[in-house]
Amino acid sequence: MHDEDALIRRVVRAVPSQVGGGGSRYGLALGIGDDAALLRSYGGEEWVISCDAFVEGVHFLADIHPADSVGYKALVRAASDLVAMGASPRLFLLTLALPKSRSGRWLDKFLAGLRRAANYLNMRLAGGDTTAGAKVSISVAVLGQIGNNVSHGVPRSAKGRSGHCGTALTRSGGRAGDRIYVSGTLGRAQIGLELVRRMKKRVVRMTMGPLPEALKAHFYPRLRVDLGKWLARNGVASAMMDLSDGLSTDLVRLCHASGVGARLWAERIPVVSPSPEILTLLPRSFDPLKAALNGGDDYELLFTVPKRNDGRLRGAPDSPELTCIGELSNDKQILLADTDGGTKPLTAGGWDPFRK
């Protein structure tokens, strides 16, 4: 097993599974291989379902990360998969394993963060399970609703050229010539992670006062819920996913699903600009472009747009924060073009817990 994708393929081979679309058995319109699975009722209503693990020692450090941040982020990172398909987050299930030492004040703060995220996303807890464990282990299952919308008077009832299953956006609709867009600034959460790695206990003291923007992005990420819904409802984007594992890794997944390559323009990528004070706390080797390409946890949206739809993005939520960073291509290669016009293959260097 070389990486997470290889592990998923191993699971699929061993367990009865539905990969991708092409069937409606059990009400499943889209199975394994996208940000989330898609369910469709007999009446045509669509629901998006996903789950996410958040484990102490792998995704967070219980002695360093504030407990309310752990609760908040556990739900937000799971709901990001719903937003990436254009869904409105609705319900969630929580499975929580705790050591006894975390069942008092730490748990109270964790639940406060979870409540904050649920109110922010307008989601409600529908059930779950609790147990004891040697470390904190959290699993969140989320359910989102896709509106039964009609774009320009034409119902979209089946997956087609635009990467839709009904009105849900998937990773597989990109075509050569489509523009590649991202929302927001990339690499912000990576700075927060670098601060945690380098400062450890001192980060706890930083949380006592006004929180630096870098730590906000890492501890309390925000989602582009309205943008995701708008792109799906209006049929502007051809494919979409969230940026949870880093642009260099997630773009590979989108291109693979769409059967295309890509050419990115390094100078167009919206990189983070640390303040002078934060810069002194980062390693000297810190590179904003590498953070934008390989840093995870941004939870921004990566989406593709046919050129004819470019102008329509001016009406999108958060439109000033959308950046065209490249184009999809026919040659199946994923290339990064520098300012001098030279190109090199883009290596997937984002988060992967199983990569050697």
Sequence and secondary structure as in RCSB ss.txt:
>XXXX:A:sequence
MHDEDALIRRVVRAVPSQVGGGGSRYGLALGIGDDAALLRSYGGEEWVISCDAFVEGVHFLADIHPADSVGYKAL
VRAASDLVAMGASPRLFLLTLALPKSRSGRWLDKFLAGLRRAANYLNMRLAGGDTTAGAKVSISVAVLGQIGNNV
SHGVPRSAKGRSGHCGTALTRSGGRAGDRIYVSGTLGRAQIGLELVRRMKKRVVRMTMGPLPEALKAHFYPRLRV
DLGKWLARNGVASAMMDLSDGLSTDLVRLCHASGVGARLWAERIPVVSPSPEILTLLPRSFDPLKAALNGGDDYE
LLFTVPKRNDGRLRGAPDSPELTCIGELSNDKQILLADTDGGTKPLTAGGWDPFRK
>XXXX:A:secstr
  SHHHHHHHHHHHS   BSSS  GGGEEE BTSSSEEEE TT  EEEEEEEEEEBTTTB TTTS HHHHHHHHH
HHHHHHHHTTT EEEEEEEEEEE GGGSSHHHHHHHHHHHHHHHHHT EEEEEEEEE SS EEEEEEEEEE   E
ETTEE  S  TTSEETTEE STT  TT EEEEES BTHHHHHHHHHHHHTHHHHHHTTSS  HHHHHHHS    H
HHHHHHHHTT  SEEEEESS HHHHHHHHHHHHT EEEEEGGGS B    HHHHTTS TT  HHHHHHH     E
EEEEE GGGGGGGGGSTTGGGEEEEEEEESS  EEEE TTS EEE    S  TT  
